[in-house]
Amino acid sequence: MERSIEAAAARPLKRPWMTENRRGQLTAYLFISPFFLLFAVFGLYPIIFTIYLSFFKWDALGPMTYVGMQNYKWVVEDPTFWISFGNTLLISAMGTVPQLIIALVLAVMLNSGLTRMKKGLRVLYFMPNITSIVAVTLVFSTFFGNHGMGNWLLNTLGFDDVAWNSGWWGVKIAIASMVIWRWTGYNAIIYLSGLQSIPTDLYEAARIDGASRSQQMAYITLPLLKPFILFTVLLSTIGSLQLFTEPYVFLGQSGTGSTRQEGITMVIYLYSEAFRNSFFGTAAATAVMLFLITILFSVVNMWVSNRLGGDTEGRG
């Protein structure tokens, strides 16, 4: 009897499975689970179904028919797809590069002591980003109409009218101007936050050493602002590849049709294949290709960022 009591005393006590630590972890997972559930239903499942649908022929009413890689072949052999791809890249370049340059200039002005009413200007710069895209596009459609203010200004300056809603370059300039107007203020606020994180001691030391404003910009501001610049370039590139509302509403409002070759983008091509031609298989294949192109641009952007960062560390 004594031996059994001693053996029981020597035997280690079993710890309960639901310890305090595990209870805390379970509680934390329960609090964040709604995000993952919603993402699985509205994010992950559509991606998986789109990839699955890209191998089938389907009109959304009848049964699905497996066609393998035929949808991708149809898309690649369609000249309209390559026109939309070229338009997307061209409008992206026309809208992104000037936008980021103007945003940087505005951010430097806001961060300097030369600009008054900084708080009010910050609100005004951010207003276009929260304004309805459709409403903004309708206003720009009026401005770039055949008898709109855009051509009136050109005539006042002695230039001829421009076919903003039907010309090959006119449509692209009009759409790019909408993108610039909408996102310049947003990027300016991001640059402003980056400028305010730069220590002022660096500028004071540079002024003592006799550095001019341009030298301070080139050797202090731009190198330390590089992570913010690369971040905005990545976001702007991804957003421009998904351009849809501005060209769709602008060309539709002008009566020329949103699928005209002058302004059709990859997303409009995808939308047209699915909801106008009822070719959901080719639309899904286009979506997968757009997804891969976006990943490719993101990887290139990250590679350039790492190379620039490595070069900066090597010089330091």
C-alpha positions as CSV (number, residue, x, y, z in Angstrom):
1,M,0.0,0.0,0.0
2,E,2.8,2.3,0.9
3,R,4.6,1.5,-2.3
4,S,1.5,2.4,-4.4
5,I,1.1,5.7,-2.6
6,E,4.8,6.5,-3.2
7,A,4.5,5.5,-6.9
8,A,1.5,7.7,-7.3
9,A,3.3,10.6,-5.6
10,A,6.3,10.1,-7.8
11,R,4.2,10.0,-11.0
12,P,4.1,13.5,-12.6
13,L,0.7,15.1,-12.6
14,K,-1.0,15.5,-16.0
15,R,-1.4,19.0,-17.1
16,P,-4.8,19.9,-18.6
17,W,-4.9,20.4,-22.3
18,M,-6.6,23.8,-22.1
19,T,-3.8,25.8,-20.4
20,E,-3.9,29.5,-19.8
21,N,-1.5,30.0,-22.6
22,R,-3.5,28.0,-25.1
23,R,-6.7,29.7,-24.0
24,G,-5.2,33.0,-24.7
25,Q,-4.0,31.9,-28.2
26,L,-7.4,30.4,-29.0
27,T,-9.1,33.7,-28.0
28,A,-6.7,35.6,-30.2
29,Y,-7.4,33.4,-33.2
30,L,-11.2,33.7,-32.6
31,F,-10.9,37.5,-32.7
32,I,-9.0,37.5,-36.1
33,S,-10.9,34.6,-37.6
34,P,-13.6,36.8,-39.2
35,F,-11.0,38.4,-41.5
36,F,-9.7,35.0,-42.7
37,L,-13.2,33.6,-43.2
38,L,-14.3,36.7,-45.3
39,F,-11.0,36.5,-47.2
40,A,-11.5,32.8,-47.9
41,V,-15.1,33.4,-49.2
42,F,-14.6,36.7,-51.1
43,G,-10.9,36.6,-51.9
44,L,-9.4,33.1,-52.1
45,Y,-12.4,31.3,-53.5
46,P,-12.9,33.6,-56.5
47,I,-9.2,33.4,-57.4
48,I,-9.3,29.6,-57.3
49,F,-12.6,29.4,-59.2
50,T,-11.2,31.9,-61.9
51,I,-8.2,29.7,-62.4
52,Y,-10.4,26.6,-62.7
53,L,-12.9,28.4,-65.0
54,S,-10.0,29.4,-67.4
55,F,-9.8,25.8,-68.6
56,F,-13.5,25.6,-69.5
57,K,-15.9,27.0,-72.0
58,W,-19.0,28.5,-70.2
59,D,-21.7,31.0,-71.0
60,A,-22.9,31.2,-67.3
61,L,-26.1,29.4,-68.3
62,G,-25.3,26.0,-69.8
63,P,-22.9,23.3,-68.5
64,M,-19.2,23.8,-68.5
65,T,-17.1,22.2,-71.3
66,Y,-13.4,21.4,-70.7
67,V,-11.2,23.0,-73.4
68,G,-7.8,22.9,-71.7
69,M,-5.5,25.7,-72.7
70,Q,-7.7,26.7,-75.6
71,N,-9.0,29.8,-73.8
72,Y,-5.5,31.1,-73.3
73,K,-4.8,30.4,-77.0
74,W,-7.8,32.4,-78.1
75,V,-6.8,35.3,-75.9
76,V,-3.2,35.4,-77.1
77,E,-4.3,35.2,-80.8
78,D,-6.9,38.0,-80.3
79,P,-5.4,41.3,-81.7
80,T,-7.8,43.3,-79.4
81,F,-6.2,41.8,-76.3
82,W,-2.7,43.0,-77.4
83,I,-4.2,46.4,-78.2
84,S,-5.7,46.5,-74.7
85,F,-2.4,45.4,-73.2
86,G,-0.5,48.2,-75.1
87,N,-3.1,50.8,-74.1
88,T,-2.8,49.7,-70.5
89,L,0.9,50.1,-70.4
90,L,0.9,53.4,-72.3
91,I,-1.8,55.0,-70.1
92,S,0.0,53.6,-67.1
93,A,3.2,55.4,-68.1
94,M,1.4,58.6,-69.0
95,G,-0.5,58.7,-65.8
96,T,2.1,57.4,-63.3
97,V,5.3,59.2,-64.1
98,P,3.9,62.8,-64.1
99,Q,1.7,61.9,-61.1
100,L,4.6,60.9,-58.9
101,I,6.8,63.9,-60.0
102,I,4.0,66.4,-59.2
103,A,3.2,64.6,-55.9
104,L,6.8,64.9,-54.8
105,V,6.9,68.6,-55.7
106,L,3.7,69.2,-53.7
107,A,5.0,67.2,-50.8
108,V,8.2,69.3,-50.7
109,M,6.2,72.5,-50.8
110,L,3.9,71.3,-48.0
111,N,6.9,70.3,-45.9
112,S,8.7,73.6,-46.4
113,G,8.1,76.7,-44.4
114,L,7.1,78.7,-47.5
115,T,3.6,77.4,-47.8
116,R,0.8,78.7,-45.6
117,M,-2.4,76.9,-44.6
118,K,-0.7,73.5,-44.7
119,K,-3.5,71.7,-43.0
120,G,-6.1,73.0,-45.4
121,L,-4.0,72.1,-48.4
122,R,-3.4,68.6,-47.1
123,V,-7.2,68.1,-47.0
124,L,-7.6,69.6,-50.5
125,Y,-4.9,67.3,-51.9
126,F,-6.6,64.2,-50.5
127,M,-10.1,65.2,-51.6
128,P,-9.8,63.8,-55.1
129,N,-9.0,60.3,-53.8
130,I,-12.3,60.1,-51.8
131,T,-14.4,61.6,-54.6
132,S,-16.6,59.3,-56.6
133,I,-14.7,58.1,-59.7
134,V,-17.9,58.1,-61.8
135,A,-18.7,61.7,-60.9
136,V,-15.1,62.8,-61.6
137,T,-15.1,61.0,-65.0
138,L,-18.4,62.7,-65.9
139,V,-16.9,66.1,-65.2
140,F,-13.8,65.3,-67.2
141,S,-16.0,64.0,-70.0
142,T,-17.6,67.4,-70.2
143,F,-14.2,69.1,-70.1
144,F,-12.8,66.9,-72.9
145,G,-15.9,67.0,-75.0
146,N,-15.8,68.2,-78.6
147,H,-17.0,71.6,-77.6
148,G,-15.7,71.4,-74.1
149,M,-13.3,73.7,-72.1
150,G,-10.3,71.7,-73.2
151,N,-10.6,72.6,-76.9
152,W,-11.7,76.1,-75.9
153,L,-8.4,76.6,-74.1
154,L,-6.5,75.2,-77.1
155,N,-8.3,77.5,-79.4
156,T,-7.5,80.4,-77.1
157,L,-3.8,79.5,-77.3
158,G,-4.0,79.3,-81.1
159,F,-4.1,75.5,-81.4
160,D,-6.5,73.3,-83.3
161,D,-9.2,71.1,-81.7
162,V,-8.2,67.7,-80.4
163,A,-10.5,64.7,-80.7
164,W,-10.3,63.8,-77.0
165,N,-13.0,61.1,-77.1
166,S,-12.0,59.5,-80.4
167,G,-8.4,60.3,-81.3
168,W,-5.7,57.7,-80.6
169,W,-3.7,60.0,-78.4
170,G,-6.5,62.3,-77.3
171,V,-8.3,59.5,-75.5
172,K,-5.1,58.4,-73.7
173,I,-4.3,61.9,-72.6
174,A,-7.8,62.4,-71.3
175,I,-7.8,59.2,-69.3
176,A,-4.2,59.7,-68.0
177,S,-5.2,63.2,-66.8
178,M,-8.0,61.7,-64.7
179,V,-5.6,59.3,-63.2
180,I,-3.1,62.1,-62.4
181,W,-5.8,64.2,-60.8
182,R,-7.2,61.4,-58.7
183,W,-4.0,60.0,-57.3
184,T,-1.5,62.9,-57.1
185,G,-2.8,64.1,-53.7
186,Y,-2.8,60.6,-52.2
187,N,0.9,60.1,-53.2
188,A,1.7,63.6,-52.0
189,I,0.5,62.8,-48.5
190,I,2.6,59.6,-48.5
191,Y,5.7,61.6,-49.5
192,L,4.9,64.2,-46.9
193,S,4.9,61.6,-44.2
194,G,8.3,60.4,-45.5
195,L,9.7,63.9,-45.5
196,Q,8.6,64.5,-42.0
197,S,10.4,61.4,-40.9
198,I,13.8,62.8,-42.1
199,P,15.8,64.3,-39.2
200,T,16.2,68.0,-39.5
201,D,19.7,67.8,-38.1
202,L,20.8,66.5,-41.5
203,Y,19.6,69.6,-43.3
204,E,21.1,71.9,-40.7
205,A,24.5,70.1,-41.1
206,A,24.3,70.4,-44.8
207,R,23.5,74.1,-44.7
208,I,26.5,74.6,-42.4
209,D,28.7,72.8,-44.9
210,G,27.3,75.1,-47.6
211,A,25.0,72.7,-49.5
212,S,22.4,74.3,-51.7
213,R,18.8,73.4,-51.8
214,S,19.3,71.3,-54.9
215,Q,22.2,69.4,-53.3
216,Q,20.1,68.8,-50.2
217,M,17.4,67.4,-52.4
218,A,19.8,65.2,-54.3
219,Y,21.9,63.8,-51.5
220,I,19.5,63.9,-48.5
221,T,15.9,64.0,-49.4
222,L,15.7,61.6,-52.4
223,P,17.9,58.9,-50.9
224,L,16.1,58.9,-47.6
225,L,12.7,59.1,-49.4
226,K,13.5,56.1,-51.6
227,P,11.4,53.5,-49.7
228,F,8.4,55.8,-50.0
229,I,9.0,56.4,-53.7
230,L,9.3,52.7,-54.4
231,F,6.2,52.0,-52.4
232,T,4.1,54.6,-54.4
233,V,5.6,53.3,-57.7
234,L,4.5,49.8,-56.8
235,L,0.9,50.8,-55.8
236,S,0.6,53.1,-58.9
237,T,1.7,50.4,-61.2
238,I,-0.7,47.8,-59.8
239,G,-3.5,50.3,-59.9
240,S,-2.8,51.4,-63.5
241,L,-2.9,47.7,-64.6
242,Q,-6.4,47.5,-63.1
243,L,-7.7,50.6,-64.8
244,F,-11.4,50.3,-65.7
245,T,-13.8,52.9,-64.4
246,E,-12.2,56.0,-66.0
247,P,-12.0,54.7,-69.6
248,Y,-15.3,52.8,-69.4
249,V,-17.3,55.8,-68.2
250,F,-15.4,58.3,-70.3
251,L,-15.8,56.5,-73.6
252,G,-19.4,55.3,-72.8
253,Q,-20.4,58.9,-71.9
254,S,-18.9,60.2,-75.1
255,G,-21.0,57.8,-77.1
256,T,-18.1,56.2,-78.8
257,G,-18.3,52.9,-76.9
258,S,-16.1,51.7,-74.1
259,T,-14.5,49.0,-76.1
260,R,-13.1,51.2,-78.8
261,Q,-9.4,50.4,-79.6
262,E,-8.3,53.9,-78.7
263,G,-9.1,53.5,-75.0
264,I,-9.8,49.8,-74.3
265,T,-7.8,48.4,-71.3
266,M,-7.2,44.9,-70.2
267,V,-9.9,45.0,-67.6
268,I,-12.4,46.4,-70.1
269,Y,-11.4,43.6,-72.5
270,L,-12.0,41.1,-69.7
271,Y,-15.4,42.7,-68.8
272,S,-16.5,42.7,-72.4
273,E,-15.6,39.1,-72.9
274,A,-17.6,38.0,-69.9
275,F,-20.6,40.3,-69.8
276,R,-21.1,41.2,-73.4
277,N,-19.9,38.2,-75.3
278,S,-20.7,35.7,-72.6
279,F,-17.3,34.1,-73.0
280,F,-16.6,33.6,-69.3
281,G,-13.8,31.1,-70.0
282,T,-11.7,33.5,-72.0
283,A,-12.5,36.3,-69.5
284,A,-11.2,34.0,-66.7
285,A,-8.0,33.3,-68.8
286,T,-7.6,37.0,-69.3
287,A,-7.9,37.6,-65.5
288,V,-5.3,34.9,-64.8
289,M,-2.9,36.5,-67.4
290,L,-3.5,39.9,-65.8
291,F,-2.8,38.4,-62.4
292,L,0.5,37.0,-63.6
293,I,1.5,40.3,-65.3
294,T,0.8,42.1,-62.0
295,I,2.9,39.7,-60.1
296,L,5.7,40.1,-62.7
297,F,5.7,43.9,-62.4
298,S,5.6,43.6,-58.6
299,V,8.6,41.2,-58.6
300,V,10.5,43.5,-61.0
301,N,9.7,46.5,-58.7
302,M,10.9,44.6,-55.6
303,W,14.1,43.5,-57.5
304,V,14.9,47.0,-58.5
305,S,14.2,48.2,-54.9
306,N,16.6,45.6,-53.5
307,R,19.3,46.5,-56.0
308,L,18.9,50.2,-55.2
309,G,18.9,49.5,-51.5
310,G,22.0,47.4,-51.9
311,D,23.8,50.0,-53.9
312,T,22.9,52.6,-51.2
313,E,24.3,50.4,-48.5
314,G,27.5,49.8,-50.5
315,R,28.1,53.5,-51.0
316,G,27.5,54.2,-47.3
